[in-house]
Amino acid sequence: MDISALQRRLRQFAADRDWQPYQTPKNLAMAMTVEAAELLEIFQWLTPEQSTQLSDAQREHLGEELSDVLLYLLQIADHSGVDLEAAVERKLALNAIKHPPRS
């Protein structure tokens, strides 16, 4: 997955629809939260076991909601000037220090 290419596509998608005035980090974060709630709704009344055994239709719906969250996340990073790849690498390194492997 090429993050920069996706961000360019999202910028163009928004530009083609004159959405730029609405593409602020605040608005995008709020929209991402709504999508995350829709993601959560898929699992709302499932047992832990059921949540690991989704039907094909449920898995397709899950993929759509995960994509919505990811696309908003990419836009937030883009509009905020955050190099998401570098941020992820840094966070993984910090997590490795904070949570060392069991001996």
Stockholm file with secondary structure:
# STOCKHOLM 1.0

chainA/1-103         MDISALQRRLRQFAADRDWQPYQTPKNLAMAMTVEAAELLEIFQWLTPEQSTQLSDAQREHLGEELSDVLLYLLQIADHSGVDLEAAVERKLALNAIKHPPRS
#=GR chainA/1-103 SS CCHHHHHHHHHHHHHHTTCGGGCCHHHHHHHHHHHHHHHHHHHTTCCHHHHTSCCHHHHHHHHHHHHHHHHHHHHHHHHHTCCHHHHHHHHHHHHHHHSCCCC
#=GC SS_cons         CCHHHHHHHHHHHHHHTTCGGGCCHHHHHHHHHHHHHHHHHHHTTCCHHHHTSCCHHHHHHHHHHHHHHHHHHHHHHHHHTCCHHHHHHHHHHHHHHHSCCCC
//
